[in-house]
């Protein structure tokens, strides 16, 4: 419950509510969610008990990477790494396939 409250406070702190009209507003004040280093659209399906830590980053240099979304960056670390595991598995499969296709005496540069 405590982590959920921290997460909720972090979201409220990172979202800037603007009274500007849509024509004058040049950026989106929505946060970027990075769960275990993987960008996700929504954190609704995360289990509260699975969350290890939550960090809110409001750094203009880092926000330039995710422009026009300038609502900050929300870094979430989980125990299960459910978003990261498929990416690691895909990489390992590609490396096995590349190793199987390698011919002796040839140099491969990736």
Gaussian input, Z-matrix of N, CA and C with variables (Angstrom, degrees):
# hf/3-21g

backbone

0 1
 N
 C     1     B1
 C     2     B2     1     A1
 N     3     B3     2     A2     1     D1
 C     4     B4     3     A3     2     D2
 C     5     B5     4     A4     3     D3
 N     6     B6     5     A5     4     D4
 C     7     B7     6     A6     5     D5
 C     8     B8     7     A7     6     D6
 N     9     B9     8     A8     7     D7
 C    10    B10     9     A9     8     D8
 C    11    B11    10    A10     9     D9
 N    12    B12    11    A11    10    D10
 C    13    B13    12    A12    11    D11
 C    14    B14    13    A13    12    D12
 N    15    B15    14    A14    13    D13
 C    16    B16    15    A15    14    D14
 C    17    B17    16    A16    15    D15
 N    18    B18    17    A17    16    D16
 C    19    B19    18    A18    17    D17
 C    20    B20    19    A19    18    D18
 N    21    B21    20    A20    19    D19
 C    22    B22    21    A21    20    D20
 C    23    B23    22    A22    21    D21
 N    24    B24    23    A23    22    D22
 C    25    B25    24    A24    23    D23
 C    26    B26    25    A25    24    D24
 N    27    B27    26    A26    25    D25
 C    28    B28    27    A27    26    D26
 C    29    B29    28    A28    27    D27
 N    30    B30    29    A29    28    D28
 C    31    B31    30    A30    29    D29
 C    32    B32    31    A31    30    D30
 N    33    B33    32    A32    31    D31
 C    34    B34    33    A33    32    D32
 C    35    B35    34    A34    33    D33
 N    36    B36    35    A35    34    D34
 C    37    B37    36    A36    35    D35
 C    38    B38    37    A37    36    D36
 N    39    B39    38    A38    37    D37
 C    40    B40    39    A39    38    D38
 C    41    B41    40    A40    39    D39
 N    42    B42    41    A41    40    D40
 C    43    B43    42    A42    41    D41
 C    44    B44    43    A43    42    D42
 N    45    B45    44    A44    43    D43
 C    46    B46    45    A45    44    D44
 C    47    B47    46    A46    45    D45
 N    48    B48    47    A47    46    D46
 C    49    B49    48    A48    47    D47
 C    50    B50    49    A49    48    D48
 N    51    B51    50    A50    49    D49
 C    52    B52    51    A51    50    D50
 C    53    B53    52    A52    51    D51
 N    54    B54    53    A53    52    D52
 C    55    B55    54    A54    53    D53
 C    56    B56    55    A55    54    D54
 N    57    B57    56    A56    55    D55
 C    58    B58    57    A57    56    D56
 C    59    B59    58    A58    57    D57
 N    60    B60    59    A59    58    D58
 C    61    B61    60    A60    59    D59
 C    62    B62    61    A61    60    D60
 N    63    B63    62    A62    61    D61
 C    64    B64    63    A63    62    D62
 C    65    B65    64    A64    63    D63
 N    66    B66    65    A65    64    D64
 C    67    B67    66    A66    65    D65
 C    68    B68    67    A67    66    D66
 N    69    B69    68    A68    67    D67
 C    70    B70    69    A69    68    D68
 C    71    B71    70    A70    69    D69
 N    72    B72    71    A71    70    D70
 C    73    B73    72    A72    71    D71
 C    74    B74    73    A73    72    D72
 N    75    B75    74    A74    73    D73
 C    76    B76    75    A75    74    D74
 C    77    B77    76    A76    75    D75
 N    78    B78    77    A77    76    D76
 C    79    B79    78    A78    77    D77
 C    80    B80    79    A79    78    D78
 N    81    B81    80    A80    79    D79
 C    82    B82    81    A81    80    D80
 C    83    B83    82    A82    81    D81
 N    84    B84    83    A83    82    D82
 C    85    B85    84    A84    83    D83
 C    86    B86    85    A85    84    D84
 N    87    B87    86    A86    85    D85
 C    88    B88    87    A87    86    D86
 C    89    B89    88    A88    87    D87
 N    90    B90    89    A89    88    D88
 C    91    B91    90    A90    89    D89
 C    92    B92    91    A91    90    D90
 N    93    B93    92    A92    91    D91
 C    94    B94    93    A93    92    D92
 C    95    B95    94    A94    93    D93
 N    96    B96    95    A95    94    D94
 C    97    B97    96    A96    95    D95
 C    98    B98    97    A97    96    D96
 N    99    B99    98    A98    97    D97
 C   100   B100    99    A99    98    D98
 C   101   B101   100   A100    99    D99
 N   102   B102   101   A101   100   D100
 C   103   B103   102   A102   101   D101
 C   104   B104   103   A103   102   D102
 N   105   B105   104   A104   103   D103
 C   106   B106   105   A105   104   D104
 C   107   B107   106   A106   105   D105
 N   108   B108   107   A107   106   D106
 C   109   B109   108   A108   107   D107
 C   110   B110   109   A109   108   D108
 N   111   B111   110   A110   109   D109
 C   112   B112   111   A111   110   D110
 C   113   B113   112   A112   111   D111
 N   114   B114   113   A113   112   D112
 C   115   B115   114   A114   113   D113
 C   116   B116   115   A115   114   D114
 N   117   B117   116   A116   115   D115
 C   118   B118   117   A117   116   D116
 C   119   B119   118   A118   117   D117
 N   120   B120   119   A119   118   D118
 C   121   B121   120   A120   119   D119
 C   122   B122   121   A121   120   D120
 N   123   B123   122   A122   121   D121
 C   124   B124   123   A123   122   D122
 C   125   B125   124   A124   123   D123
 N   126   B126   125   A125   124   D124
 C   127   B127   126   A126   125   D125
 C   128   B128   127   A127   126   D126
 N   129   B129   128   A128   127   D127
 C   130   B130   129   A129   128   D128
 C   131   B131   130   A130   129   D129
 N   132   B132   131   A131   130   D130
 C   133   B133   132   A132   131   D131
 C   134   B134   133   A133   132   D132
 N   135   B135   134   A134   133   D133
 C   136   B136   135   A135   134   D134
 C   137   B137   136   A136   135   D135
 N   138   B138   137   A137   136   D136
 C   139   B139   138   A138   137   D137
 C   140   B140   139   A139   138   D138
 N   141   B141   140   A140   139   D139
 C   142   B142   141   A141   140   D140
 C   143   B143   142   A142   141   D141
 N   144   B144   143   A143   142   D142
 C   145   B145   144   A144   143   D143
 C   146   B146   145   A145   144   D144
 N   147   B147   146   A146   145   D145
 C   148   B148   147   A147   146   D146
 C   149   B149   148   A148   147   D147
 N   150   B150   149   A149   148   D148
 C   151   B151   150   A150   149   D149
 C   152   B152   151   A151   150   D150
 N   153   B153   152   A152   151   D151
 C   154   B154   153   A153   152   D152
 C   155   B155   154   A154   153   D153
 N   156   B156   155   A155   154   D154
 C   157   B157   156   A156   155   D155
 C   158   B158   157   A157   156   D156
 N   159   B159   158   A158   157   D157
 C   160   B160   159   A159   158   D158
 C   161   B161   160   A160   159   D159
 N   162   B162   161   A161   160   D160
 C   163   B163   162   A162   161   D161
 C   164   B164   163   A163   162   D162
 N   165   B165   164   A164   163   D163
 C   166   B166   165   A165   164   D164
 C   167   B167   166   A166   165   D165
 N   168   B168   167   A167   166   D166
 C   169   B169   168   A168   167   D167
 C   170   B170   169   A169   168   D168
 N   171   B171   170   A170   169   D169
 C   172   B172   171   A171   170   D170
 C   173   B173   172   A172   171   D171
 N   174   B174   173   A173   172   D172
 C   175   B175   174   A174   173   D173
 C   176   B176   175   A175   174   D174
 N   177   B177   176   A176   175   D175
 C   178   B178   177   A177   176   D176
 C   179   B179   178   A178   177   D177
 N   180   B180   179   A179   178   D178
 C   181   B181   180   A180   179   D179
 C   182   B182   181   A181   180   D180
 N   183   B183   182   A182   181   D181
 C   184   B184   183   A183   182   D182
 C   185   B185   184   A184   183   D183
 N   186   B186   185   A185   184   D184
 C   187   B187   186   A186   185   D185
 C   188   B188   187   A187   186   D186
 N   189   B189   188   A188   187   D187
 C   190   B190   189   A189   188   D188
 C   191   B191   190   A190   189   D189
 N   192   B192   191   A191   190   D190
 C   193   B193   192   A192   191   D191
 C   194   B194   193   A193   192   D192
 N   195   B195   194   A194   193   D193
 C   196   B196   195   A195   194   D194
 C   197   B197   196   A196   195   D195
 N   198   B198   197   A197   196   D196
 C   199   B199   198   A198   197   D197
 C   200   B200   199   A199   198   D198
 N   201   B201   200   A200   199   D199
 C   202   B202   201   A201   200   D200
 C   203   B203   202   A202   201   D201
 N   204   B204   203   A203   202   D202
 C   205   B205   204   A204   203   D203
 C   206   B206   205   A205   204   D204
 N   207   B207   206   A206   205   D205
 C   208   B208   207   A207   206   D206
 C   209   B209   208   A208   207   D207
 N   210   B210   209   A209   208   D208
 C   211   B211   210   A210   209   D209
 C   212   B212   211   A211   210   D210
 N   213   B213   212   A212   211   D211
 C   214   B214   213   A213   212   D212
 C   215   B215   214   A214   213   D213
 N   216   B216   215   A215   214   D214
 C   217   B217   216   A216   215   D215
 C   218   B218   217   A217   216   D216
 N   219   B219   218   A218   217   D217
 C   220   B220   219   A219   218   D218
 C   221   B221   220   A220   219   D219
 N   222   B222   221   A221   220   D220
 C   223   B223   222   A222   221   D221
 C   224   B224   223   A223   222   D222
 N   225   B225   224   A224   223   D223
 C   226   B226   225   A225   224   D224
 C   227   B227   226   A226   225   D225
 N   228   B228   227   A227   226   D226
 C   229   B229   228   A228   227   D227
 C   230   B230   229   A229   228   D228
 N   231   B231   230   A230   229   D229
 C   232   B232   231   A231   230   D230
 C   233   B233   232   A232   231   D231
 N   234   B234   233   A233   232   D232
 C   235   B235   234   A234   233   D233
 C   236   B236   235   A235   234   D234
 N   237   B237   236   A236   235   D235
 C   238   B238   237   A237   236   D236
 C   239   B239   238   A238   237   D237
 N   240   B240   239   A239   238   D238
 C   241   B241   240   A240   239   D239
 C   242   B242   241   A241   240   D240
 N   243   B243   242   A242   241   D241
 C   244   B244   243   A243   242   D242
 C   245   B245   244   A244   243   D243
 N   246   B246   245   A245   244   D244
 C   247   B247   246   A246   245   D245
 C   248   B248   247   A247   246   D246
 N   249   B249   248   A248   247   D247
 C   250   B250   249   A249   248   D248
 C   251   B251   250   A250   249   D249
 N   252   B252   251   A251   250   D250
 C   253   B253   252   A252   251   D251
 C   254   B254   253   A253   252   D252
 N   255   B255   254   A254   253   D253
 C   256   B256   255   A255   254   D254
 C   257   B257   256   A256   255   D255
 N   258   B258   257   A257   256   D256
 C   259   B259   258   A258   257   D257
 C   260   B260   259   A259   258   D258
 N   261   B261   260   A260   259   D259
 C   262   B262   261   A261   260   D260
 C   263   B263   262   A262   261   D261
 N   264   B264   263   A263   262   D262
 C   265   B265   264   A264   263   D263
 C   266   B266   265   A265   264   D264
 N   267   B267   266   A266   265   D265
 C   268   B268   267   A267   266   D266
 C   269   B269   268   A268   267   D267
 N   270   B270   269   A269   268   D268
 C   271   B271   270   A270   269   D269
 C   272   B272   271   A271   270   D270
 N   273   B273   272   A272   271   D271
 C   274   B274   273   A273   272   D272
 C   275   B275   274   A274   273   D273
 N   276   B276   275   A275   274   D274
 C   277   B277   276   A276   275   D275
 C   278   B278   277   A277   276   D276
 N   279   B279   278   A278   277   D277
 C   280   B280   279   A279   278   D278
 C   281   B281   280   A280   279   D279
 N   282   B282   281   A281   280   D280
 C   283   B283   282   A282   281   D281
 C   284   B284   283   A283   282   D282
 N   285   B285   284   A284   283   D283
 C   286   B286   285   A285   284   D284
 C   287   B287   286   A286   285   D285
 N   288   B288   287   A287   286   D286
 C   289   B289   288   A288   287   D287
 C   290   B290   289   A289   288   D288
 N   291   B291   290   A290   289   D289
 C   292   B292   291   A291   290   D290
 C   293   B293   292   A292   291   D291
 N   294   B294   293   A293   292   D292
 C   295   B295   294   A294   293   D293
 C   296   B296   295   A295   294   D294
 N   297   B297   296   A296   295   D295
 C   298   B298   297   A297   296   D296
 C   299   B299   298   A298   297   D297
 N   300   B300   299   A299   298   D298
 C   301   B301   300   A300   299   D299
 C   302   B302   301   A301   300   D300
 N   303   B303   302   A302   301   D301
 C   304   B304   303   A303   302   D302
 C   305   B305   304   A304   303   D303
 N   306   B306   305   A305   304   D304
 C   307   B307   306   A306   305   D305
 C   308   B308   307   A307   306   D306
 N   309   B309   308   A308   307   D307
 C   310   B310   309   A309   308   D308
 C   311   B311   310   A310   309   D309
 N   312   B312   311   A311   310   D310
 C   313   B313   312   A312   311   D311
 C   314   B314   313   A313   312   D312
 N   315   B315   314   A314   313   D313
 C   316   B316   315   A315   314   D314
 C   317   B317   316   A316   315   D315
 N   318   B318   317   A317   316   D316
 C   319   B319   318   A318   317   D317
 C   320   B320   319   A319   318   D318
 N   321   B321   320   A320   319   D319
 C   322   B322   321   A321   320   D320
 C   323   B323   322   A322   321   D321
 N   324   B324   323   A323   322   D322
 C   325   B325   324   A324   323   D323
 C   326   B326   325   A325   324   D324
 N   327   B327   326   A326   325   D325
 C   328   B328   327   A327   326   D326
 C   329   B329   328   A328   327   D327

   B1=1.4433
   B2=1.5238
   B3=1.3436
   B4=1.4612
   B5=1.5260
   B6=1.3463
   B7=1.4635
   B8=1.5253
   B9=1.3251
   B10=1.4591
   B11=1.5210
   B12=1.3212
   B13=1.4622
   B14=1.5284
   B15=1.3341
   B16=1.4666
   B17=1.5219
   B18=1.3353
   B19=1.4519
   B20=1.5294
   B21=1.3039
   B22=1.4538
   B23=1.5236
   B24=1.3344
   B25=1.4667
   B26=1.5262
   B27=1.3219
   B28=1.4608
   B29=1.5263
   B30=1.3188
   B31=1.4635
   B32=1.5177
   B33=1.3214
   B34=1.4589
   B35=1.5196
   B36=1.3295
   B37=1.4656
   B38=1.5173
   B39=1.3338
   B40=1.4587
   B41=1.5247
   B42=1.2973
   B43=1.4604
   B44=1.5247
   B45=1.3068
   B46=1.4584
   B47=1.5164
   B48=1.3123
   B49=1.4529
   B50=1.5195
   B51=1.3044
   B52=1.4528
   B53=1.5162
   B54=1.3214
   B55=1.4566
   B56=1.5198
   B57=1.3266
   B58=1.4548
   B59=1.5182
   B60=1.3259
   B61=1.4560
   B62=1.5187
   B63=1.3180
   B64=1.4549
   B65=1.5236
   B66=1.3302
   B67=1.4568
   B68=1.5223
   B69=1.3183
   B70=1.4539
   B71=1.5208
   B72=1.2930
   B73=1.4565
   B74=1.5239
   B75=1.3336
   B76=1.4546
   B77=1.5257
   B78=1.3182
   B79=1.4597
   B80=1.5224
   B81=1.3106
   B82=1.4639
   B83=1.5182
   B84=1.2991
   B85=1.4656
   B86=1.5206
   B87=1.3168
   B88=1.4577
   B89=1.5244
   B90=1.3209
   B91=1.4736
   B92=1.5247
   B93=1.3040
   B94=1.4627
   B95=1.5251
   B96=1.3245
   B97=1.4581
   B98=1.5224
   B99=1.3367
   B100=1.4615
   B101=1.5261
   B102=1.3241
   B103=1.4549
   B104=1.5237
   B105=1.3199
   B106=1.4682
   B107=1.5291
   B108=1.3315
   B109=1.4523
   B110=1.5119
   B111=1.3257
   B112=1.4581
   B113=1.5187
   B114=1.3445
   B115=1.4647
   B116=1.5197
   B117=1.3356
   B118=1.4582
   B119=1.5213
   B120=1.3170
   B121=1.4590
   B122=1.5235
   B123=1.3298
   B124=1.4609
   B125=1.5244
   B126=1.3197
   B127=1.4583
   B128=1.5250
   B129=1.3291
   B130=1.4604
   B131=1.5203
   B132=1.3251
   B133=1.4614
   B134=1.5231
   B135=1.3318
   B136=1.4687
   B137=1.5222
   B138=1.3177
   B139=1.4529
   B140=1.5334
   B141=1.3054
   B142=1.4703
   B143=1.5244
   B144=1.3192
   B145=1.4605
   B146=1.5207
   B147=1.3418
   B148=1.4566
   B149=1.5397
   B150=1.3118
   B151=1.4647
   B152=1.5234
   B153=1.3481
   B154=1.4624
   B155=1.5234
   B156=1.3437
   B157=1.4684
   B158=1.5165
   B159=1.3336
   B160=1.4569
   B161=1.5188
   B162=1.3349
   B163=1.4541
   B164=1.5249
   B165=1.3232
   B166=1.4639
   B167=1.5175
   B168=1.3390
   B169=1.4575
   B170=1.5244
   B171=1.3095
   B172=1.4607
   B173=1.5191
   B174=1.3202
   B175=1.4537
   B176=1.5227
   B177=1.3208
   B178=1.4611
   B179=1.5233
   B180=1.3294
   B181=1.4616
   B182=1.5241
   B183=1.3261
   B184=1.4620
   B185=1.5217
   B186=1.3359
   B187=1.4587
   B188=1.5202
   B189=1.3351
   B190=1.4631
   B191=1.5245
   B192=1.3209
   B193=1.4647
   B194=1.5264
   B195=1.3239
   B196=1.4590
   B197=1.5263
   B198=1.3204
   B199=1.4587
   B200=1.5185
   B201=1.2860
   B202=1.4577
   B203=1.5193
   B204=1.3202
   B205=1.4714
   B206=1.5188
   B207=1.3050
   B208=1.4654
   B209=1.5197
   B210=1.2975
   B211=1.4561
   B212=1.5194
   B213=1.3031
   B214=1.4562
   B215=1.5129
   B216=1.3061
   B217=1.4590
   B218=1.5219
   B219=1.3085
   B220=1.4592
   B221=1.5254
   B222=1.3366
   B223=1.4682
   B224=1.5190
   B225=1.3106
   B226=1.4600
   B227=1.5245
   B228=1.3179
   B229=1.4650
   B230=1.5218
   B231=1.3344
   B232=1.4590
   B233=1.5265
   B234=1.3192
   B235=1.4623
   B236=1.5297
   B237=1.3120
   B238=1.4651
   B239=1.5230
   B240=1.3211
   B241=1.4804
   B242=1.5284
   B243=1.3395
   B244=1.4566
   B245=1.5266
   B246=1.3229
   B247=1.4641
   B248=1.5227
   B249=1.3123
   B250=1.4586
   B251=1.5297
   B252=1.3258
   B253=1.4711
   B254=1.5286
   B255=1.3478
   B256=1.4756
   B257=1.5312
   B258=1.3146
   B259=1.4635
   B260=1.5254
   B261=1.3320
   B262=1.4625
   B263=1.5226
   B264=1.3243
   B265=1.4640
   B266=1.5241
   B267=1.3233
   B268=1.4657
   B269=1.5330
   B270=1.3268
   B271=1.4662
   B272=1.5342
   B273=1.3231
   B274=1.4647
   B275=1.5256
   B276=1.3265
   B277=1.4609
   B278=1.5264
   B279=1.3409
   B280=1.4602
   B281=1.5293
   B282=1.3260
   B283=1.4629
   B284=1.5279
   B285=1.3379
   B286=1.4616
   B287=1.5243
   B288=1.3350
   B289=1.4569
   B290=1.5251
   B291=1.3285
   B292=1.4651
   B293=1.5199
   B294=1.3169
   B295=1.4638
   B296=1.5236
   B297=1.3248
   B298=1.4636
   B299=1.5193
   B300=1.3289
   B301=1.4608
   B302=1.5251
   B303=1.3108
   B304=1.4580
   B305=1.5239
   B306=1.3273
   B307=1.4592
   B308=1.5109
   B309=1.3297
   B310=1.4606
   B311=1.5347
   B312=1.3219
   B313=1.4491
   B314=1.5041
   B315=1.3398
   B316=1.4689
   B317=1.5143
   B318=1.3076
   B319=1.4647
   B320=1.5246
   B321=1.3166
   B322=1.4599
   B323=1.5257
   B324=1.2993
   B325=1.4654
   B326=1.5212
   B327=1.3131
   B328=1.4684
   B329=1.4695
   A1=110.55
   A2=115.87
   A3=120.28
   A4=111.09
   A5=116.44
   A6=120.22
   A7=110.69
   A8=116.64
   A9=119.96
   A10=110.48
   A11=117.34
   A12=121.29
   A13=110.04
   A14=117.12
   A15=120.94
   A16=109.88
   A17=116.88
   A18=121.51
   A19=110.49
   A20=116.67
   A21=121.08
   A22=111.12
   A23=117.31
   A24=121.06
   A25=110.95
   A26=116.31
   A27=120.27
   A28=111.01
   A29=116.24
   A30=119.64
   A31=111.50
   A32=116.14
   A33=119.72
   A34=110.47
   A35=117.13
   A36=120.79
   A37=111.92
   A38=117.39
   A39=119.46
   A40=113.84
   A41=117.98
   A42=120.47
   A43=108.71
   A44=115.21
   A45=120.60
   A46=108.75
   A47=115.99
   A48=119.91
   A49=107.77
   A50=115.50
   A51=121.01
   A52=110.03
   A53=115.83
   A54=121.38
   A55=111.35
   A56=117.30
   A57=121.00
   A58=110.00
   A59=114.65
   A60=119.33
   A61=108.92
   A62=116.53
   A63=121.14
   A64=111.86
   A65=117.77
   A66=120.07
   A67=111.54
   A68=118.02
   A69=122.09
   A70=112.59
   A71=117.49
   A72=121.23
   A73=109.57
   A74=116.77
   A75=120.58
   A76=113.28
   A77=118.33
   A78=120.38
   A79=110.12
   A80=114.70
   A81=121.40
   A82=108.50
   A83=117.29
   A84=121.37
   A85=110.76
   A86=115.71
   A87=120.80
   A88=108.13
   A89=117.49
   A90=119.54
   A91=111.99
   A92=114.90
   A93=122.70
   A94=106.21
   A95=116.98
   A96=121.55
   A97=109.17
   A98=117.03
   A99=122.39
   A100=107.52
   A101=115.98
   A102=121.80
   A103=107.32
   A104=116.42
   A105=123.38
   A106=111.29
   A107=116.78
   A108=121.84
   A109=114.63
   A110=117.77
   A111=122.35
   A112=108.22
   A113=116.28
   A114=120.01
   A115=109.62
   A116=116.05
   A117=122.02
   A118=108.80
   A119=116.09
   A120=121.08
   A121=112.43
   A122=116.15
   A123=120.32
   A124=109.69
   A125=115.88
   A126=120.12
   A127=111.19
   A128=115.22
   A129=120.09
   A130=112.82
   A131=117.93
   A132=120.31
   A133=113.48
   A134=118.07
   A135=120.48
   A136=110.07
   A137=115.35
   A138=121.11
   A139=109.13
   A140=117.35
   A141=121.72
   A142=111.56
   A143=117.30
   A144=121.57
   A145=111.98
   A146=116.70
   A147=121.72
   A148=111.88
   A149=117.65
   A150=121.69
   A151=110.91
   A152=115.66
   A153=121.35
   A154=110.04
   A155=116.12
   A156=119.32
   A157=110.80
   A158=114.70
   A159=123.15
   A160=107.77
   A161=116.83
   A162=121.76
   A163=108.56
   A164=116.19
   A165=122.01
   A166=107.79
   A167=115.84
   A168=120.84
   A169=108.19
   A170=116.40
   A171=122.58
   A172=107.03
   A173=116.24
   A174=122.88
   A175=107.68
   A176=117.06
   A177=119.62
   A178=112.18
   A179=117.98
   A180=120.52
   A181=111.41
   A182=117.20
   A183=120.12
   A184=111.71
   A185=116.89
   A186=119.94
   A187=111.60
   A188=117.43
   A189=120.51
   A190=110.93
   A191=117.49
   A192=121.08
   A193=111.73
   A194=116.73
   A195=121.03
   A196=112.17
   A197=117.36
   A198=121.54
   A199=109.70
   A200=122.09
   A201=130.23
   A202=114.46
   A203=118.13
   A204=119.91
   A205=108.48
   A206=116.75
   A207=121.47
   A208=112.69
   A209=117.86
   A210=121.00
   A211=113.65
   A212=117.92
   A213=121.39
   A214=111.77
   A215=114.76
   A216=121.60
   A217=108.10
   A218=116.43
   A219=122.31
   A220=107.70
   A221=116.69
   A222=122.15
   A223=109.18
   A224=116.49
   A225=121.66
   A226=108.25
   A227=116.41
   A228=122.05
   A229=108.00
   A230=116.03
   A231=120.62
   A232=110.72
   A233=115.21
   A234=120.99
   A235=111.20
   A236=117.29
   A237=121.28
   A238=113.76
   A239=118.93
   A240=123.37
   A241=111.21
   A242=117.23
   A243=120.53
   A244=113.41
   A245=119.55
   A246=120.91
   A247=111.52
   A248=117.12
   A249=121.39
   A250=112.72
   A251=117.53
   A252=121.39
   A253=113.64
   A254=120.48
   A255=118.87
   A256=112.70
   A257=117.62
   A258=121.13
   A259=110.23
   A260=116.75
   A261=120.71
   A262=110.79
   A263=117.16
   A264=121.16
   A265=110.96
   A266=117.45
   A267=121.26
   A268=110.29
   A269=116.92
   A270=120.89
   A271=111.19
   A272=116.52
   A273=120.11
   A274=111.37
   A275=117.03
   A276=120.68
   A277=111.26
   A278=116.15
   A279=120.11
   A280=111.36
   A281=117.11
   A282=120.52
   A283=110.89
   A284=117.87
   A285=121.22
   A286=110.65
   A287=116.36
   A288=121.18
   A289=110.31
   A290=117.41
   A291=121.27
   A292=110.97
   A293=116.92
   A294=120.51
   A295=110.65
   A296=116.83
   A297=121.18
   A298=112.44
   A299=117.85
   A300=122.14
   A301=112.66
   A302=117.53
   A303=121.47
   A304=110.38
   A305=115.54
   A306=121.93
   A307=108.64
   A308=116.50
   A309=119.53
   A310=109.54
   A311=115.53
   A312=121.41
   A313=114.39
   A314=118.74
   A315=122.14
   A316=109.62
   A317=115.58
   A318=121.72
   A319=108.69
   A320=115.76
   A321=121.24
   A322=108.55
   A323=116.20
   A324=121.26
   A325=107.85
   A326=115.83
   A327=121.38
   A328=110.08
   D1=-36.81
   D2=-178.66
   D3=-65.04
   D4=-40.56
   D5=179.59
   D6=-66.75
   D7=-35.57
   D8=177.73
   D9=-64.34
   D10=-41.47
   D11=178.96
   D12=-65.41
   D13=-40.87
   D14=177.70
   D15=-63.23
   D16=-42.95
   D17=179.26
   D18=-63.04
   D19=-43.12
   D20=179.73
   D21=-64.13
   D22=-42.69
   D23=177.67
   D24=-64.03
   D25=-38.48
   D26=179.36
   D27=-64.81
   D28=-40.34
   D29=178.58
   D30=-66.02
   D31=-43.46
   D32=179.57
   D33=-63.86
   D34=-39.10
   D35=-179.48
   D36=-70.43
   D37=-29.63
   D38=-175.00
   D39=-87.35
   D40=-18.01
   D41=-178.90
   D42=-93.10
   D43=120.30
   D44=177.46
   D45=-97.46
   D46=120.64
   D47=178.88
   D48=-87.73
   D49=124.26
   D50=-175.58
   D51=-112.08
   D52=140.49
   D53=178.53
   D54=-93.51
   D55=6.98
   D56=-179.27
   D57=-72.63
   D58=155.09
   D59=175.68
   D60=-78.84
   D61=164.79
   D62=-177.91
   D63=-64.88
   D64=-30.94
   D65=-179.01
   D66=-69.08
   D67=-35.82
   D68=-176.96
   D69=-87.08
   D70=-20.58
   D71=-176.72
   D72=-79.83
   D73=122.27
   D74=-176.73
   D75=-103.56
   D76=1.23
   D77=179.56
   D78=-142.99
   D79=163.79
   D80=178.15
   D81=-100.35
   D82=123.35
   D83=-179.40
   D84=-89.76
   D85=57.37
   D86=177.23
   D87=-118.91
   D88=145.24
   D89=-179.10
   D90=-78.66
   D91=159.10
   D92=173.84
   D93=-99.42
   D94=127.38
   D95=179.72
   D96=-99.36
   D97=117.69
   D98=175.16
   D99=-114.41
   D100=108.77
   D101=179.40
   D102=-103.90
   D103=113.08
   D104=-177.45
   D105=55.81
   D106=34.33
   D107=178.05
   D108=85.43
   D109=1.57
   D110=-179.50
   D111=-111.01
   D112=127.77
   D113=-179.94
   D114=-73.99
   D115=129.69
   D116=178.03
   D117=-124.53
   D118=155.73
   D119=-178.63
   D120=-80.62
   D121=-32.75
   D122=-175.67
   D123=-144.37
   D124=147.33
   D125=177.57
   D126=-110.40
   D127=20.51
   D128=-178.70
   D129=-65.48
   D130=-31.49
   D131=-175.73
   D132=-91.97
   D133=8.93
   D134=176.05
   D135=-80.60
   D136=136.14
   D137=176.92
   D138=-82.11
   D139=134.61
   D140=-178.87
   D141=-60.43
   D142=-35.57
   D143=-177.36
   D144=-74.83
   D145=-16.66
   D146=-178.64
   D147=-85.30
   D148=-15.88
   D149=-175.95
   D150=-79.41
   D151=127.52
   D152=176.94
   D153=-92.57
   D154=-50.21
   D155=-178.49
   D156=-148.88
   D157=156.75
   D158=177.58
   D159=-133.89
   D160=129.17
   D161=178.07
   D162=-128.58
   D163=135.91
   D164=176.04
   D165=-106.89
   D166=127.58
   D167=-179.65
   D168=-116.41
   D169=121.74
   D170=175.56
   D171=-120.17
   D172=73.12
   D173=-177.95
   D174=-118.22
   D175=125.32
   D176=-176.17
   D177=-64.05
   D178=-32.64
   D179=179.05
   D180=-66.82
   D181=-41.68
   D182=178.72
   D183=-73.63
   D184=-32.79
   D185=179.35
   D186=-65.12
   D187=-25.35
   D188=177.99
   D189=-64.21
   D190=-28.03
   D191=178.29
   D192=-66.38
   D193=-30.46
   D194=-175.88
   D195=-111.13
   D196=19.72
   D197=179.87
   D198=-57.99
   D199=137.30
   D200=15.10
   D201=-93.57
   D202=6.98
   D203=179.11
   D204=-81.06
   D205=104.04
   D206=-173.93
   D207=-111.43
   D208=23.10
   D209=-178.64
   D210=-83.03
   D211=5.62
   D212=-179.11
   D213=100.67
   D214=175.19
   D215=-179.01
   D216=-120.38
   D217=130.49
   D218=179.24
   D219=-110.51
   D220=108.16
   D221=179.17
   D222=-93.68
   D223=122.35
   D224=-179.11
   D225=-121.95
   D226=129.94
   D227=176.26
   D228=-110.33
   D229=131.96
   D230=-178.91
   D231=-118.42
   D232=163.51
   D233=177.14
   D234=-77.25
   D235=-41.18
   D236=-172.05
   D237=-80.45
   D238=-22.03
   D239=-178.76
   D240=54.14
   D241=40.84
   D242=-173.17
   D243=-67.48
   D244=-24.91
   D245=176.88
   D246=-85.57
   D247=-24.61
   D248=-176.71
   D249=-86.94
   D250=-32.55
   D251=-176.40
   D252=-58.83
   D253=-43.50
   D254=179.05
   D255=-63.76
   D256=-34.22
   D257=179.47
   D258=-68.21
   D259=-43.62
   D260=178.05
   D261=-64.07
   D262=-42.22
   D263=179.65
   D264=-63.05
   D265=-42.15
   D266=178.81
   D267=-62.32
   D268=-42.75
   D269=178.64
   D270=-62.58
   D271=-44.03
   D272=179.46
   D273=-63.51
   D274=-39.31
   D275=178.19
   D276=-64.68
   D277=-41.51
   D278=178.85
   D279=-65.51
   D280=-37.29
   D281=178.93
   D282=-67.68
   D283=-39.71
   D284=176.92
   D285=-63.51
   D286=-42.28
   D287=179.64
   D288=-64.48
   D289=-43.34
   D290=179.31
   D291=-65.18
   D292=-38.44
   D293=179.10
   D294=-67.27
   D295=-35.54
   D296=178.20
   D297=-69.82
   D298=-29.82
   D299=-179.13
   D300=-86.24
   D301=-8.00
   D302=-176.29
   D303=-71.96
   D304=134.00
   D305=177.37
   D306=-102.51
   D307=142.84
   D308=-177.54
   D309=-68.00
   D310=142.19
   D311=179.13
   D312=89.05
   D313=-3.94
   D314=179.23
   D315=-108.09
   D316=148.15
   D317=179.01
   D318=-107.30
   D319=129.40
   D320=179.65
   D321=-114.35
   D322=131.38
   D323=177.68
   D324=-115.68
   D325=126.42
   D326=179.56
   D327=-112.60

